Amino acid sequence: MNYYERFAIRYYRFLYILRVFVTFSLILSITRIFDIPYGTWALITAVTVMGSMPFIGGVLSKAKQRIWGTMLGALLGLSLYLIPVQFSWMHHFMFLAFILAAMYYTQEKYSYAALVTAITIA
């Protein structure tokens, strides 16, 4: 085991906090400099993605799942607008079906993507 690996194992909490600090500082700076409305959502996203993942591999996997889950949820949610107004019962049925399907897949390999899909649809 080389020096870096020993250092990373011994000080993993410090390195994790340092990574969170750098990430939050960058997000906060970007949202302030470019005056991005509702920029706090970027911080919330960082908290949920980095939350309990002390290593970068887990964070990247979770970030990819969040992106795919958000895109799928947005696509499914927007597809509900294709249902004509006179079929409101169908809208409610499809909404429930989409949510239940997403929640079903929260017990599978890509559980976080499925959860984000359900949240985005709702």
NORFEN-V598376 format. One record per residue. N is the residue number from 0. RES is the residue in one small letter. D_CENTER is the distance of its C-alpha to the mean C-alpha in whole Angstrom. Layout:
# NORFEN-V598376
n | res | d_center
N | RES | D_CENTER
N | RES | D_CENTER
This chain:
# NORFEN-V598376
n | res | d_center
0 | m | 34
1 | n | 34
2 | y | 34
3 | y | 30
4 | e | 29
5 | r | 31
6 | f | 30
7 | a | 26
8 | i | 27
9 | r | 29
10 | y | 27
11 | y | 23
12 | r | 22
13 | f | 24
14 | l | 22
15 | y | 19
16 | i | 20
17 | l | 21
18 | r | 18
19 | v | 16
20 | f | 19
21 | v | 19
22 | t | 15
23 | f | 16
24 | s | 19
25 | l | 18
26 | i | 15
27 | l | 18
28 | s | 21
29 | i | 19
30 | t | 18
31 | r | 22
32 | i | 24
33 | f | 23
34 | d | 22
35 | i | 19
36 | p | 19
37 | y | 16
38 | g | 15
39 | t | 14
40 | w | 11
41 | a | 10
42 | l | 11
43 | i | 9
44 | t | 6
45 | a | 8
46 | v | 9
47 | t | 6
48 | v | 6
49 | m | 10
50 | g | 11
51 | s | 13
52 | m | 13
53 | p | 16
54 | f | 17
55 | i | 15
56 | g | 15
57 | g | 13
58 | v | 10
59 | l | 11
60 | s | 10
61 | k | 7
62 | a | 6
63 | k | 8
64 | q | 7
65 | r | 3
66 | i | 6
67 | w | 9
68 | g | 7
69 | t | 7
70 | m | 10
71 | l | 12
72 | g | 11
73 | a | 13
74 | l | 16
75 | l | 17
76 | g | 17
77 | l | 19
78 | s | 21
79 | l | 22
80 | y | 24
81 | l | 26
82 | i | 28
83 | p | 31
84 | v | 31
85 | q | 34
86 | f | 32
87 | s | 30
88 | w | 30
89 | m | 29
90 | h | 26
91 | h | 25
92 | f | 26
93 | m | 23
94 | f | 21
95 | l | 21
96 | a | 22
97 | f | 18
98 | i | 17
99 | l | 19
100 | a | 18
101 | a | 14
102 | m | 15
103 | y | 18
104 | y | 16
105 | t | 14
106 | q | 17
107 | e | 16
108 | k | 15
109 | y | 12
110 | s | 11
111 | y | 7
112 | a | 7
113 | a | 10
114 | l | 9
115 | v | 6
116 | t | 9
117 | a | 11
118 | i | 10
119 | t | 10
120 | i | 13
121 | a | 15
